[in-house]
């Protein structure tokens, strides 16, 4: 119960600070970098996925072996030799 109260207090407090920054940016001619950083940071946090589950519990998820195979296939170098025989950048 106490954890829920603390969580809601933090959400409401940070939300109030974000709205203060946004309104100050919109209305005050002397708003500066602090307000901009708070507003941009709050907006950036809203882009994070909230409803995430562990990979193993996600519907249609791949097993560890499939992820390793896909990652290895994507990062392997081309098996064909280059014209100069070296392996530098092309």
C-alpha positions as a printed NumPy array, in Angstrom:
array([[  0.   ,   0.   ,   0.   ],
       [  2.767,   2.439,   0.88 ],
       [  4.577,   1.656,  -2.361],
       [  1.487,   2.547,  -4.355],
       [  1.152,   5.877,  -2.528],
       [  4.804,   6.717,  -3.121],
       [  4.525,   5.769,  -6.788],
       [  1.439,   7.93 ,  -7.315],
       [  3.056,  10.798,  -5.428],
       [  6.101,  10.6  ,  -7.688],
       [  3.951,  10.428, -10.823],
       [  1.849,  13.422,  -9.797],
       [  4.885,  15.42 ,  -8.659],
       [  6.89 ,  14.786, -11.818],
       [  3.815,  15.441, -13.94 ],
       [  3.305,  18.789, -12.228],
       [  6.957,  19.726, -12.82 ],
       [  6.651,  18.756, -16.49 ],
       [  3.493,  20.821, -16.971],
       [  5.137,  23.764, -15.185],
       [  8.046,  23.579, -17.629],
       [  5.796,  23.308, -20.69 ],
       [  3.563,  26.178, -19.612],
       [  6.572,  28.317, -18.714],
       [  8.086,  27.662, -22.159],
       [  4.81 ,  28.656, -23.795],
       [  4.115,  31.782, -21.768],
       [  7.268,  33.213, -20.197],
       [  9.656,  35.175, -22.394],
       [ 12.576,  34.424, -20.061],
       [ 12.163,  30.617, -20.04 ],
       [ 15.451,  28.929, -20.671],
       [ 17.369,  25.707, -20.959],
       [ 16.119,  24.21 , -17.689],
       [ 12.488,  24.362, -18.755],
       [ 13.367,  23.068, -22.201],
       [ 15.32 ,  20.144, -20.781],
       [ 12.51 ,  19.187, -18.404],
       [  9.888,  19.406, -21.155],
       [ 11.982,  17.46 , -23.661],
       [ 12.909,  14.827, -21.076],
       [  9.293,  14.263, -20.079],
       [  8.24 ,  13.998, -23.696],
       [ 11.083,  11.559, -24.374],
       [ 10.001,   9.387, -21.472],
       [  6.529,   9.183, -22.963],
       [  8.025,   7.448, -25.987],
       [  9.319,   4.522, -23.937],
       [  7.289,   1.336, -24.13 ],
       [  5.358,   0.89 , -20.91 ],
       [  3.829,  -2.522, -21.388],
       [  6.904,  -4.717, -21.763],
       [  7.179,  -8.359, -20.822],
       [ 10.223, -10.627, -20.685],
       [ 11.132, -12.115, -24.058],
       [ 10.22 , -15.638, -22.987],
       [  6.671, -14.657, -21.988],
       [  5.859, -12.533, -25.046],
       [  3.348, -13.952, -27.487],
       [  5.14 , -15.314, -30.541],
       [  8.577, -14.835, -29.015],
       [ 11.63 , -16.628, -30.315],
       [ 13.847, -18.816, -28.18 ],
       [ 17.429, -17.916, -27.273],
       [ 18.872, -20.124, -30.019],
       [ 16.825, -18.365, -32.698],
       [ 17.965, -14.925, -31.437],
       [ 21.6  , -16.016, -31.425],
       [ 21.299, -17.423, -34.957],
       [ 19.623, -14.252, -36.236],
       [ 22.189, -11.991, -34.56 ],
       [ 25.08 , -14.087, -35.862],
       [ 23.717, -14.103, -39.407],
       [ 23.299, -10.336, -39.395],
       [ 26.846,  -9.616, -38.226],
       [ 28.825, -12.178, -40.208],
       [ 31.148, -10.836, -42.869],
       [ 30.584, -11.663, -46.516],
       [ 31.959, -15.131, -47.347],
       [ 32.987, -14.024, -50.839],
       [ 36.564, -12.716, -51.119],
       [ 37.032,  -9.121, -52.122],
       [ 38.845,  -8.152, -55.273],
       [ 42.035,  -7.209, -53.419],
       [ 41.873, -10.208, -51.097],
       [ 41.828,  -8.01 , -47.982],
       [ 39.15 ,  -7.67 , -45.388],
       [ 39.161,  -3.902, -44.95 ],
       [ 36.266,  -1.53 , -45.359],
       [ 34.668,  -1.544, -48.778]])
